């Protein structure tokens, strides 16, 4: 998925659509500003296990905003820093982000996230 996101960013493609399946990730997905990451409502799941980092993190200046749509985001409760979606990180600052559909967790910072 990250390779697809990087390709889209490099080629000025603004939307990445994921199939309606469960994806088990090996690392955080970094989503750029001016990009839409979209799954199939109620079906597409991003799951990160055994990694002490967030499932999704924003990347870039975010002046155009990041849209995250129709995703189930599942972190790993056994990992203290695995917090679902991390919107304010050392890559960027948070201006605005839309989280639609069945997103299960969203955190503005690691301290505000409930498991």
Phi and psi restraints in degrees (range 20) as a CNS / XPLOR table:
assign (resid 1 and name C) (resid 2 and name N)
       (resid 2 and name CA) (resid 2 and name C) 1.0 -61.6 20.0 2
assign (resid 2 and name N) (resid 2 and name CA)
       (resid 2 and name C) (resid 3 and name N) 1.0 -38.9 20.0 2
assign (resid 2 and name C) (resid 3 and name N)
       (resid 3 and name CA) (resid 3 and name C) 1.0 -62.4 20.0 2
assign (resid 3 and name N) (resid 3 and name CA)
       (resid 3 and name C) (resid 4 and name N) 1.0 -37.6 20.0 2
assign (resid 3 and name C) (resid 4 and name N)
       (resid 4 and name CA) (resid 4 and name C) 1.0 -66.7 20.0 2
assign (resid 4 and name N) (resid 4 and name CA)
       (resid 4 and name C) (resid 5 and name N) 1.0 -41.7 20.0 2
assign (resid 4 and name C) (resid 5 and name N)
       (resid 5 and name CA) (resid 5 and name C) 1.0 -62.5 20.0 2
assign (resid 5 and name N) (resid 5 and name CA)
       (resid 5 and name C) (resid 6 and name N) 1.0 -43.9 20.0 2
assign (resid 5 and name C) (resid 6 and name N)
       (resid 6 and name CA) (resid 6 and name C) 1.0 -63.8 20.0 2
assign (resid 6 and name N) (resid 6 and name CA)
       (resid 6 and name C) (resid 7 and name N) 1.0 -42.6 20.0 2
assign (resid 6 and name C) (resid 7 and name N)
       (resid 7 and name CA) (resid 7 and name C) 1.0 -60.8 20.0 2
assign (resid 7 and name N) (resid 7 and name CA)
       (resid 7 and name C) (resid 8 and name N) 1.0 -47.1 20.0 2
assign (resid 7 and name C) (resid 8 and name N)
       (resid 8 and name CA) (resid 8 and name C) 1.0 -59.5 20.0 2
assign (resid 8 and name N) (resid 8 and name CA)
       (resid 8 and name C) (resid 9 and name N) 1.0 -44.7 20.0 2
assign (resid 8 and name C) (resid 9 and name N)
       (resid 9 and name CA) (resid 9 and name C) 1.0 -62.2 20.0 2
assign (resid 9 and name N) (resid 9 and name CA)
       (resid 9 and name C) (resid 10 and name N) 1.0 -46.1 20.0 2
assign (resid 9 and name C) (resid 10 and name N)
       (resid 10 and name CA) (resid 10 and name C) 1.0 -63.4 20.0 2
assign (resid 10 and name N) (resid 10 and name CA)
       (resid 10 and name C) (resid 11 and name N) 1.0 -33.4 20.0 2
assign (resid 10 and name C) (resid 11 and name N)
       (resid 11 and name CA) (resid 11 and name C) 1.0 -104.0 20.0 2
assign (resid 11 and name N) (resid 11 and name CA)
       (resid 11 and name C) (resid 12 and name N) 1.0 19.5 20.0 2
assign (resid 11 and name C) (resid 12 and name N)
       (resid 12 and name CA) (resid 12 and name C) 1.0 54.7 20.0 2
assign (resid 12 and name N) (resid 12 and name CA)
       (resid 12 and name C) (resid 13 and name N) 1.0 38.6 20.0 2
assign (resid 12 and name C) (resid 13 and name N)
       (resid 13 and name CA) (resid 13 and name C) 1.0 -96.4 20.0 2
assign (resid 13 and name N) (resid 13 and name CA)
       (resid 13 and name C) (resid 14 and name N) 1.0 126.0 20.0 2
assign (resid 13 and name C) (resid 14 and name N)
       (resid 14 and name CA) (resid 14 and name C) 1.0 -91.7 20.0 2
assign (resid 14 and name N) (resid 14 and name CA)
       (resid 14 and name C) (resid 15 and name N) 1.0 -7.9 20.0 2
assign (resid 14 and name C) (resid 15 and name N)
       (resid 15 and name CA) (resid 15 and name C) 1.0 -134.9 20.0 2
assign (resid 15 and name N) (resid 15 and name CA)
       (resid 15 and name C) (resid 16 and name N) 1.0 135.1 20.0 2
assign (resid 15 and name C) (resid 16 and name N)
       (resid 16 and name CA) (resid 16 and name C) 1.0 -121.3 20.0 2
assign (resid 16 and name N) (resid 16 and name CA)
       (resid 16 and name C) (resid 17 and name N) 1.0 119.8 20.0 2
assign (resid 16 and name C) (resid 17 and name N)
       (resid 17 and name CA) (resid 17 and name C) 1.0 -108.0 20.0 2
assign (resid 17 and name N) (resid 17 and name CA)
       (resid 17 and name C) (resid 18 and name N) 1.0 131.7 20.0 2
assign (resid 17 and name C) (resid 18 and name N)
       (resid 18 and name CA) (resid 18 and name C) 1.0 -104.4 20.0 2
assign (resid 18 and name N) (resid 18 and name CA)
       (resid 18 and name C) (resid 19 and name N) 1.0 147.3 20.0 2
assign (resid 18 and name C) (resid 19 and name N)
       (resid 19 and name CA) (resid 19 and name C) 1.0 -67.3 20.0 2
assign (resid 19 and name N) (resid 19 and name CA)
       (resid 19 and name C) (resid 20 and name N) 1.0 163.1 20.0 2
assign (resid 19 and name C) (resid 20 and name N)
       (resid 20 and name CA) (resid 20 and name C) 1.0 -84.0 20.0 2
assign (resid 20 and name N) (resid 20 and name CA)
       (resid 20 and name C) (resid 21 and name N) 1.0 65.1 20.0 2
assign (resid 20 and name C) (resid 21 and name N)
       (resid 21 and name CA) (resid 21 and name C) 1.0 -135.5 20.0 2
assign (resid 21 and name N) (resid 21 and name CA)
       (resid 21 and name C) (resid 22 and name N) 1.0 175.6 20.0 2
assign (resid 21 and name C) (resid 22 and name N)
       (resid 22 and name CA) (resid 22 and name C) 1.0 -93.9 20.0 2
assign (resid 22 and name N) (resid 22 and name CA)
       (resid 22 and name C) (resid 23 and name N) 1.0 126.2 20.0 2
assign (resid 22 and name C) (resid 23 and name N)
       (resid 23 and name CA) (resid 23 and name C) 1.0 -104.6 20.0 2
assign (resid 23 and name N) (resid 23 and name CA)
       (resid 23 and name C) (resid 24 and name N) 1.0 127.1 20.0 2
assign (resid 23 and name C) (resid 24 and name N)
       (resid 24 and name CA) (resid 24 and name C) 1.0 -99.2 20.0 2
assign (resid 24 and name N) (resid 24 and name CA)
       (resid 24 and name C) (resid 25 and name N) 1.0 118.3 20.0 2
assign (resid 24 and name C) (resid 25 and name N)
       (resid 25 and name CA) (resid 25 and name C) 1.0 -95.2 20.0 2
assign (resid 25 and name N) (resid 25 and name CA)
       (resid 25 and name C) (resid 26 and name N) 1.0 150.9 20.0 2
assign (resid 25 and name C) (resid 26 and name N)
       (resid 26 and name CA) (resid 26 and name C) 1.0 -97.0 20.0 2
assign (resid 26 and name N) (resid 26 and name CA)
       (resid 26 and name C) (resid 27 and name N) 1.0 -13.4 20.0 2
assign (resid 26 and name C) (resid 27 and name N)
       (resid 27 and name CA) (resid 27 and name C) 1.0 -159.3 20.0 2
assign (resid 27 and name N) (resid 27 and name CA)
       (resid 27 and name C) (resid 28 and name N) 1.0 169.5 20.0 2
assign (resid 27 and name C) (resid 28 and name N)
       (resid 28 and name CA) (resid 28 and name C) 1.0 -59.3 20.0 2
assign (resid 28 and name N) (resid 28 and name CA)
       (resid 28 and name C) (resid 29 and name N) 1.0 140.8 20.0 2
assign (resid 28 and name C) (resid 29 and name N)
       (resid 29 and name CA) (resid 29 and name C) 1.0 -89.5 20.0 2
assign (resid 29 and name N) (resid 29 and name CA)
       (resid 29 and name C) (resid 30 and name N) 1.0 128.6 20.0 2
assign (resid 29 and name C) (resid 30 and name N)
       (resid 30 and name CA) (resid 30 and name C) 1.0 -104.1 20.0 2
assign (resid 30 and name N) (resid 30 and name CA)
       (resid 30 and name C) (resid 31 and name N) 1.0 119.0 20.0 2
assign (resid 30 and name C) (resid 31 and name N)
       (resid 31 and name CA) (resid 31 and name C) 1.0 -109.4 20.0 2
assign (resid 31 and name N) (resid 31 and name CA)
       (resid 31 and name C) (resid 32 and name N) 1.0 131.6 20.0 2
assign (resid 31 and name C) (resid 32 and name N)
       (resid 32 and name CA) (resid 32 and name C) 1.0 -83.0 20.0 2
assign (resid 32 and name N) (resid 32 and name CA)
       (resid 32 and name C) (resid 33 and name N) 1.0 164.3 20.0 2
assign (resid 32 and name C) (resid 33 and name N)
       (resid 33 and name CA) (resid 33 and name C) 1.0 -65.5 20.0 2
assign (resid 33 and name N) (resid 33 and name CA)
       (resid 33 and name C) (resid 34 and name N) 1.0 158.8 20.0 2
assign (resid 33 and name C) (resid 34 and name N)
       (resid 34 and name CA) (resid 34 and name C) 1.0 59.6 20.0 2
assign (resid 34 and name N) (resid 34 and name CA)
       (resid 34 and name C) (resid 35 and name N) 1.0 28.3 20.0 2
assign (resid 34 and name C) (resid 35 and name N)
       (resid 35 and name CA) (resid 35 and name C) 1.0 -127.9 20.0 2
assign (resid 35 and name N) (resid 35 and name CA)
       (resid 35 and name C) (resid 36 and name N) 1.0 146.0 20.0 2
assign (resid 35 and name C) (resid 36 and name N)
       (resid 36 and name CA) (resid 36 and name C) 1.0 -111.9 20.0 2
assign (resid 36 and name N) (resid 36 and name CA)
       (resid 36 and name C) (resid 37 and name N) 1.0 125.1 20.0 2
assign (resid 36 and name C) (resid 37 and name N)
       (resid 37 and name CA) (resid 37 and name C) 1.0 -109.6 20.0 2
assign (resid 37 and name N) (resid 37 and name CA)
       (resid 37 and name C) (resid 38 and name N) 1.0 115.1 20.0 2
assign (resid 37 and name C) (resid 38 and name N)
       (resid 38 and name CA) (resid 38 and name C) 1.0 -132.1 20.0 2
assign (resid 38 and name N) (resid 38 and name CA)
       (resid 38 and name C) (resid 39 and name N) 1.0 135.6 20.0 2
assign (resid 38 and name C) (resid 39 and name N)
       (resid 39 and name CA) (resid 39 and name C) 1.0 -112.2 20.0 2
assign (resid 39 and name N) (resid 39 and name CA)
       (resid 39 and name C) (resid 40 and name N) 1.0 -167.5 20.0 2
assign (resid 39 and name C) (resid 40 and name N)
       (resid 40 and name CA) (resid 40 and name C) 1.0 -94.3 20.0 2
assign (resid 40 and name N) (resid 40 and name CA)
       (resid 40 and name C) (resid 41 and name N) 1.0 123.2 20.0 2
assign (resid 40 and name C) (resid 41 and name N)
       (resid 41 and name CA) (resid 41 and name C) 1.0 -52.4 20.0 2
assign (resid 41 and name N) (resid 41 and name CA)
       (resid 41 and name C) (resid 42 and name N) 1.0 127.3 20.0 2
assign (resid 41 and name C) (resid 42 and name N)
       (resid 42 and name CA) (resid 42 and name C) 1.0 78.4 20.0 2
assign (resid 42 and name N) (resid 42 and name CA)
       (resid 42 and name C) (resid 43 and name N) 1.0 -2.9 20.0 2
assign (resid 42 and name C) (resid 43 and name N)
       (resid 43 and name CA) (resid 43 and name C) 1.0 -122.6 20.0 2
assign (resid 43 and name N) (resid 43 and name CA)
       (resid 43 and name C) (resid 44 and name N) 1.0 -50.7 20.0 2
assign (resid 43 and name C) (resid 44 and name N)
       (resid 44 and name CA) (resid 44 and name C) 1.0 -66.6 20.0 2
assign (resid 44 and name N) (resid 44 and name CA)
       (resid 44 and name C) (resid 45 and name N) 1.0 125.8 20.0 2
assign (resid 44 and name C) (resid 45 and name N)
       (resid 45 and name CA) (resid 45 and name C) 1.0 -127.1 20.0 2
assign (resid 45 and name N) (resid 45 and name CA)
       (resid 45 and name C) (resid 46 and name N) 1.0 133.0 20.0 2
assign (resid 45 and name C) (resid 46 and name N)
       (resid 46 and name CA) (resid 46 and name C) 1.0 -109.6 20.0 2
assign (resid 46 and name N) (resid 46 and name CA)
       (resid 46 and name C) (resid 47 and name N) 1.0 120.4 20.0 2
assign (resid 46 and name C) (resid 47 and name N)
       (resid 47 and name CA) (resid 47 and name C) 1.0 -125.9 20.0 2
assign (resid 47 and name N) (resid 47 and name CA)
       (resid 47 and name C) (resid 48 and name N) 1.0 127.7 20.0 2
assign (resid 47 and name C) (resid 48 and name N)
       (resid 48 and name CA) (resid 48 and name C) 1.0 -116.6 20.0 2
assign (resid 48 and name N) (resid 48 and name CA)
       (resid 48 and name C) (resid 49 and name N) 1.0 122.6 20.0 2
assign (resid 48 and name C) (resid 49 and name N)
       (resid 49 and name CA) (resid 49 and name C) 1.0 -124.5 20.0 2
assign (resid 49 and name N) (resid 49 and name CA)
       (resid 49 and name C) (resid 50 and name N) 1.0 147.5 20.0 2
assign (resid 49 and name C) (resid 50 and name N)
       (resid 50 and name CA) (resid 50 and name C) 1.0 61.2 20.0 2
assign (resid 50 and name N) (resid 50 and name CA)
       (resid 50 and name C) (resid 51 and name N) 1.0 24.0 20.0 2
assign (resid 50 and name C) (resid 51 and name N)
       (resid 51 and name CA) (resid 51 and name C) 1.0 -129.1 20.0 2
assign (resid 51 and name N) (resid 51 and name CA)
       (resid 51 and name C) (resid 52 and name N) 1.0 129.4 20.0 2
assign (resid 51 and name C) (resid 52 and name N)
       (resid 52 and name CA) (resid 52 and name C) 1.0 -90.3 20.0 2
assign (resid 52 and name N) (resid 52 and name CA)
       (resid 52 and name C) (resid 53 and name N) 1.0 55.7 20.0 2
assign (resid 52 and name C) (resid 53 and name N)
       (resid 53 and name CA) (resid 53 and name C) 1.0 -146.3 20.0 2
assign (resid 53 and name N) (resid 53 and name CA)
       (resid 53 and name C) (resid 54 and name N) 1.0 166.3 20.0 2
assign (resid 53 and name C) (resid 54 and name N)
       (resid 54 and name CA) (resid 54 and name C) 1.0 -68.8 20.0 2
assign (resid 54 and name N) (resid 54 and name CA)
       (resid 54 and name C) (resid 55 and name N) 1.0 159.6 20.0 2
assign (resid 54 and name C) (resid 55 and name N)
       (resid 55 and name CA) (resid 55 and name C) 1.0 -70.8 20.0 2
assign (resid 55 and name N) (resid 55 and name CA)
       (resid 55 and name C) (resid 56 and name N) 1.0 -46.9 20.0 2
assign (resid 55 and name C) (resid 56 and name N)
       (resid 56 and name CA) (resid 56 and name C) 1.0 -128.6 20.0 2
assign (resid 56 and name N) (resid 56 and name CA)
       (resid 56 and name C) (resid 57 and name N) 1.0 139.2 20.0 2
assign (resid 56 and name C) (resid 57 and name N)
       (resid 57 and name CA) (resid 57 and name C) 1.0 -135.8 20.0 2
assign (resid 57 and name N) (resid 57 and name CA)
       (resid 57 and name C) (resid 58 and name N) 1.0 146.2 20.0 2
assign (resid 57 and name C) (resid 58 and name N)
       (resid 58 and name CA) (resid 58 and name C) 1.0 -78.2 20.0 2
assign (resid 58 and name N) (resid 58 and name CA)
       (resid 58 and name C) (resid 59 and name N) 1.0 153.3 20.0 2
assign (resid 58 and name C) (resid 59 and name N)
       (resid 59 and name CA) (resid 59 and name C) 1.0 -146.7 20.0 2
assign (resid 59 and name N) (resid 59 and name CA)
       (resid 59 and name C) (resid 60 and name N) 1.0 134.2 20.0 2
assign (resid 59 and name C) (resid 60 and name N)
       (resid 60 and name CA) (resid 60 and name C) 1.0 111.4 20.0 2
assign (resid 60 and name N) (resid 60 and name CA)
       (resid 60 and name C) (resid 61 and name N) 1.0 -173.8 20.0 2
assign (resid 60 and name C) (resid 61 and name N)
       (resid 61 and name CA) (resid 61 and name C) 1.0 -80.4 20.0 2
assign (resid 61 and name N) (resid 61 and name CA)
       (resid 61 and name C) (resid 62 and name N) 1.0 -18.6 20.0 2
assign (resid 61 and name C) (resid 62 and name N)
       (resid 62 and name CA) (resid 62 and name C) 1.0 63.4 20.0 2
assign (resid 62 and name N) (resid 62 and name CA)
       (resid 62 and name C) (resid 63 and name N) 1.0 17.1 20.0 2
assign (resid 62 and name C) (resid 63 and name N)
       (resid 63 and name CA) (resid 63 and name C) 1.0 -63.3 20.0 2
assign (resid 63 and name N) (resid 63 and name CA)
       (resid 63 and name C) (resid 64 and name N) 1.0 -29.5 20.0 2
assign (resid 63 and name C) (resid 64 and name N)
       (resid 64 and name CA) (resid 64 and name C) 1.0 -93.4 20.0 2
assign (resid 64 and name N) (resid 64 and name CA)
       (resid 64 and name C) (resid 65 and name N) 1.0 -7.1 20.0 2
assign (resid 64 and name C) (resid 65 and name N)
       (resid 65 and name CA) (resid 65 and name C) 1.0 85.9 20.0 2
assign (resid 65 and name N) (resid 65 and name CA)
       (resid 65 and name C) (resid 66 and name N) 1.0 152.1 20.0 2
assign (resid 65 and name C) (resid 66 and name N)
       (resid 66 and name CA) (resid 66 and name C) 1.0 -116.0 20.0 2
assign (resid 66 and name N) (resid 66 and name CA)
       (resid 66 and name C) (resid 67 and name N) 1.0 133.0 20.0 2
assign (resid 66 and name C) (resid 67 and name N)
       (resid 67 and name CA) (resid 67 and name C) 1.0 -113.3 20.0 2
assign (resid 67 and name N) (resid 67 and name CA)
       (resid 67 and name C) (resid 68 and name N) 1.0 125.9 20.0 2
assign (resid 67 and name C) (resid 68 and name N)
       (resid 68 and name CA) (resid 68 and name C) 1.0 -119.7 20.0 2
assign (resid 68 and name N) (resid 68 and name CA)
       (resid 68 and name C) (resid 69 and name N) 1.0 115.8 20.0 2
assign (resid 68 and name C) (resid 69 and name N)
       (resid 69 and name CA) (resid 69 and name C) 1.0 -126.5 20.0 2
assign (resid 69 and name N) (resid 69 and name CA)
       (resid 69 and name C) (resid 70 and name N) 1.0 136.1 20.0 2
assign (resid 69 and name C) (resid 70 and name N)
       (resid 70 and name CA) (resid 70 and name C) 1.0 56.2 20.0 2
assign (resid 70 and name N) (resid 70 and name CA)
       (resid 70 and name C) (resid 71 and name N) 1.0 49.2 20.0 2
assign (resid 70 and name C) (resid 71 and name N)
       (resid 71 and name CA) (resid 71 and name C) 1.0 -124.4 20.0 2
assign (resid 71 and name N) (resid 71 and name CA)
       (resid 71 and name C) (resid 72 and name N) 1.0 139.2 20.0 2
assign (resid 71 and name C) (resid 72 and name N)
       (resid 72 and name CA) (resid 72 and name C) 1.0 -92.1 20.0 2
assign (resid 72 and name N) (resid 72 and name CA)
       (resid 72 and name C) (resid 73 and name N) 1.0 121.9 20.0 2
assign (resid 72 and name C) (resid 73 and name N)
       (resid 73 and name CA) (resid 73 and name C) 1.0 -113.3 20.0 2
assign (resid 73 and name N) (resid 73 and name CA)
       (resid 73 and name C) (resid 74 and name N) 1.0 119.8 20.0 2
assign (resid 73 and name C) (resid 74 and name N)
       (resid 74 and name CA) (resid 74 and name C) 1.0 -122.2 20.0 2
assign (resid 74 and name N) (resid 74 and name CA)
       (resid 74 and name C) (resid 75 and name N) 1.0 116.3 20.0 2
assign (resid 74 and name C) (resid 75 and name N)
       (resid 75 and name CA) (resid 75 and name C) 1.0 -89.3 20.0 2
assign (resid 75 and name N) (resid 75 and name CA)
       (resid 75 and name C) (resid 76 and name N) 1.0 -176.3 20.0 2
assign (resid 75 and name C) (resid 76 and name N)
       (resid 76 and name CA) (resid 76 and name C) 1.0 -113.7 20.0 2
assign (resid 76 and name N) (resid 76 and name CA)
       (resid 76 and name C) (resid 77 and name N) 1.0 108.6 20.0 2
assign (resid 76 and name C) (resid 77 and name N)
       (resid 77 and name CA) (resid 77 and name C) 1.0 -62.2 20.0 2
assign (resid 77 and name N) (resid 77 and name CA)
       (resid 77 and name C) (resid 78 and name N) 1.0 -19.7 20.0 2
assign (resid 77 and name C) (resid 78 and name N)
       (resid 78 and name CA) (resid 78 and name C) 1.0 -77.6 20.0 2
assign (resid 78 and name N) (resid 78 and name CA)
       (resid 78 and name C) (resid 79 and name N) 1.0 -9.2 20.0 2
assign (resid 78 and name C) (resid 79 and name N)
       (resid 79 and name CA) (resid 79 and name C) 1.0 -109.0 20.0 2
assign (resid 79 and name N) (resid 79 and name CA)
       (resid 79 and name C) (resid 80 and name N) 1.0 119.8 20.0 2
assign (resid 79 and name C) (resid 80 and name N)
       (resid 80 and name CA) (resid 80 and name C) 1.0 -63.9 20.0 2
assign (resid 80 and name N) (resid 80 and name CA)
       (resid 80 and name C) (resid 81 and name N) 1.0 -25.7 20.0 2
assign (resid 80 and name C) (resid 81 and name N)
       (resid 81 and name CA) (resid 81 and name C) 1.0 -106.7 20.0 2
assign (resid 81 and name N) (resid 81 and name CA)
       (resid 81 and name C) (resid 82 and name N) 1.0 10.9 20.0 2
assign (resid 81 and name C) (resid 82 and name N)
       (resid 82 and name CA) (resid 82 and name C) 1.0 -90.6 20.0 2
assign (resid 82 and name N) (resid 82 and name CA)
       (resid 82 and name C) (resid 83 and name N) 1.0 97.0 20.0 2
assign (resid 82 and name C) (resid 83 and name N)
       (resid 83 and name CA) (resid 83 and name C) 1.0 -118.5 20.0 2
assign (resid 83 and name N) (resid 83 and name CA)
       (resid 83 and name C) (resid 84 and name N) 1.0 24.4 20.0 2
assign (resid 83 and name C) (resid 84 and name N)
       (resid 84 and name CA) (resid 84 and name C) 1.0 79.5 20.0 2
assign (resid 84 and name N) (resid 84 and name CA)
       (resid 84 and name C) (resid 85 and name N) 1.0 -110.2 20.0 2
assign (resid 84 and name C) (resid 85 and name N)
       (resid 85 and name CA) (resid 85 and name C) 1.0 -110.1 20.0 2
assign (resid 85 and name N) (resid 85 and name CA)
       (resid 85 and name C) (resid 86 and name N) 1.0 123.8 20.0 2
assign (resid 85 and name C) (resid 86 and name N)
       (resid 86 and name CA) (resid 86 and name C) 1.0 -108.6 20.0 2
assign (resid 86 and name N) (resid 86 and name CA)
       (resid 86 and name C) (resid 87 and name N) 1.0 110.7 20.0 2
assign (resid 86 and name C) (resid 87 and name N)
       (resid 87 and name CA) (resid 87 and name C) 1.0 -93.8 20.0 2
assign (resid 87 and name N) (resid 87 and name CA)
       (resid 87 and name C) (resid 88 and name N) 1.0 -13.7 20.0 2
assign (resid 87 and name C) (resid 88 and name N)
       (resid 88 and name CA) (resid 88 and name C) 1.0 -130.9 20.0 2
assign (resid 88 and name N) (resid 88 and name CA)
       (resid 88 and name C) (resid 89 and name N) 1.0 101.2 20.0 2
assign (resid 88 and name C) (resid 89 and name N)
       (resid 89 and name CA) (resid 89 and name C) 1.0 -132.1 20.0 2
assign (resid 89 and name N) (resid 89 and name CA)
       (resid 89 and name C) (resid 90 and name N) 1.0 -176.7 20.0 2
assign (resid 89 and name C) (resid 90 and name N)
       (resid 90 and name CA) (resid 90 and name C) 1.0 -72.2 20.0 2
assign (resid 90 and name N) (resid 90 and name CA)
       (resid 90 and name C) (resid 91 and name N) 1.0 -8.2 20.0 2
assign (resid 90 and name C) (resid 91 and name N)
       (resid 91 and name CA) (resid 91 and name C) 1.0 -82.6 20.0 2
assign (resid 91 and name N) (resid 91 and name CA)
       (resid 91 and name C) (resid 92 and name N) 1.0 -24.5 20.0 2
assign (resid 91 and name C) (resid 92 and name N)
       (resid 92 and name CA) (resid 92 and name C) 1.0 -159.1 20.0 2
assign (resid 92 and name N) (resid 92 and name CA)
       (resid 92 and name C) (resid 93 and name N) 1.0 174.1 20.0 2
assign (resid 92 and name C) (resid 93 and name N)
       (resid 93 and name CA) (resid 93 and name C) 1.0 -117.7 20.0 2
assign (resid 93 and name N) (resid 93 and name CA)
       (resid 93 and name C) (resid 94 and name N) 1.0 152.8 20.0 2
assign (resid 93 and name C) (resid 94 and name N)
       (resid 94 and name CA) (resid 94 and name C) 1.0 -89.6 20.0 2
assign (resid 94 and name N) (resid 94 and name CA)
       (resid 94 and name C) (resid 95 and name N) 1.0 121.2 20.0 2
assign (resid 94 and name C) (resid 95 and name N)
       (resid 95 and name CA) (resid 95 and name C) 1.0 -105.9 20.0 2
assign (resid 95 and name N) (resid 95 and name CA)
       (resid 95 and name C) (resid 96 and name N) 1.0 -58.1 20.0 2
assign (resid 95 and name C) (resid 96 and name N)
       (resid 96 and name CA) (resid 96 and name C) 1.0 -159.7 20.0 2
assign (resid 96 and name N) (resid 96 and name CA)
       (resid 96 and name C) (resid 97 and name N) 1.0 147.9 20.0 2
assign (resid 96 and name C) (resid 97 and name N)
       (resid 97 and name CA) (resid 97 and name C) 1.0 -149.0 20.0 2
assign (resid 97 and name N) (resid 97 and name CA)
       (resid 97 and name C) (resid 98 and name N) 1.0 137.7 20.0 2
assign (resid 97 and name C) (resid 98 and name N)
       (resid 98 and name CA) (resid 98 and name C) 1.0 -102.7 20.0 2
assign (resid 98 and name N) (resid 98 and name CA)
       (resid 98 and name C) (resid 99 and name N) 1.0 133.5 20.0 2
assign (resid 98 and name C) (resid 99 and name N)
       (resid 99 and name CA) (resid 99 and name C) 1.0 -123.4 20.0 2
assign (resid 99 and name N) (resid 99 and name CA)
       (resid 99 and name C) (resid 100 and name N) 1.0 115.5 20.0 2
assign (resid 99 and name C) (resid 100 and name N)
       (resid 100 and name CA) (resid 100 and name C) 1.0 -111.0 20.0 2
assign (resid 100 and name N) (resid 100 and name CA)
       (resid 100 and name C) (resid 101 and name N) 1.0 168.6 20.0 2
assign (resid 100 and name C) (resid 101 and name N)
       (resid 101 and name CA) (resid 101 and name C) 1.0 67.5 20.0 2
assign (resid 101 and name N) (resid 101 and name CA)
       (resid 101 and name C) (resid 102 and name N) 1.0 -127.9 20.0 2
assign (resid 101 and name C) (resid 102 and name N)
       (resid 102 and name CA) (resid 102 and name C) 1.0 -102.6 20.0 2
assign (resid 102 and name N) (resid 102 and name CA)
       (resid 102 and name C) (resid 103 and name N) 1.0 26.4 20.0 2
assign (resid 102 and name C) (resid 103 and name N)
       (resid 103 and name CA) (resid 103 and name C) 1.0 -59.6 20.0 2
assign (resid 103 and name N) (resid 103 and name CA)
       (resid 103 and name C) (resid 104 and name N) 1.0 127.7 20.0 2
assign (resid 103 and name C) (resid 104 and name N)
       (resid 104 and name CA) (resid 104 and name C) 1.0 -91.8 20.0 2
assign (resid 104 and name N) (resid 104 and name CA)
       (resid 104 and name C) (resid 105 and name N) 1.0 -22.2 20.0 2
assign (resid 104 and name C) (resid 105 and name N)
       (resid 105 and name CA) (resid 105 and name C) 1.0 -149.1 20.0 2
assign (resid 105 and name N) (resid 105 and name CA)
       (resid 105 and name C) (resid 106 and name N) 1.0 137.8 20.0 2
assign (resid 105 and name C) (resid 106 and name N)
       (resid 106 and name CA) (resid 106 and name C) 1.0 -145.8 20.0 2
assign (resid 106 and name N) (resid 106 and name CA)
       (resid 106 and name C) (resid 107 and name N) 1.0 132.7 20.0 2
assign (resid 106 and name C) (resid 107 and name N)
       (resid 107 and name CA) (resid 107 and name C) 1.0 -128.5 20.0 2
assign (resid 107 and name N) (resid 107 and name CA)
       (resid 107 and name C) (resid 108 and name N) 1.0 136.8 20.0 2
assign (resid 107 and name C) (resid 108 and name N)
       (resid 108 and name CA) (resid 108 and name C) 1.0 -84.0 20.0 2
assign (resid 108 and name N) (resid 108 and name CA)
       (resid 108 and name C) (resid 109 and name N) 1.0 -32.2 20.0 2
assign (resid 108 and name C) (resid 109 and name N)
       (resid 109 and name CA) (resid 109 and name C) 1.0 -148.9 20.0 2
assign (resid 109 and name N) (resid 109 and name CA)
       (resid 109 and name C) (resid 110 and name N) 1.0 165.3 20.0 2
assign (resid 109 and name C) (resid 110 and name N)
       (resid 110 and name CA) (resid 110 and name C) 1.0 -63.8 20.0 2
assign (resid 110 and name N) (resid 110 and name CA)
       (resid 110 and name C) (resid 111 and name N) 1.0 -25.6 20.0 2
assign (resid 110 and name C) (resid 111 and name N)
       (resid 111 and name CA) (resid 111 and name C) 1.0 -78.0 20.0 2
assign (resid 111 and name N) (resid 111 and name CA)
       (resid 111 and name C) (resid 112 and name N) 1.0 -18.0 20.0 2
assign (resid 111 and name C) (resid 112 and name N)
       (resid 112 and name CA) (resid 112 and name C) 1.0 -99.5 20.0 2
assign (resid 112 and name N) (resid 112 and name CA)
       (resid 112 and name C) (resid 113 and name N) 1.0 4.2 20.0 2
assign (resid 112 and name C) (resid 113 and name N)
       (resid 113 and name CA) (resid 113 and name C) 1.0 -91.4 20.0 2
assign (resid 113 and name N) (resid 113 and name CA)
       (resid 113 and name C) (resid 114 and name N) 1.0 130.5 20.0 2
assign (resid 113 and name C) (resid 114 and name N)
       (resid 114 and name CA) (resid 114 and name C) 1.0 -99.0 20.0 2
assign (resid 114 and name N) (resid 114 and name CA)
       (resid 114 and name C) (resid 115 and name N) 1.0 144.8 20.0 2
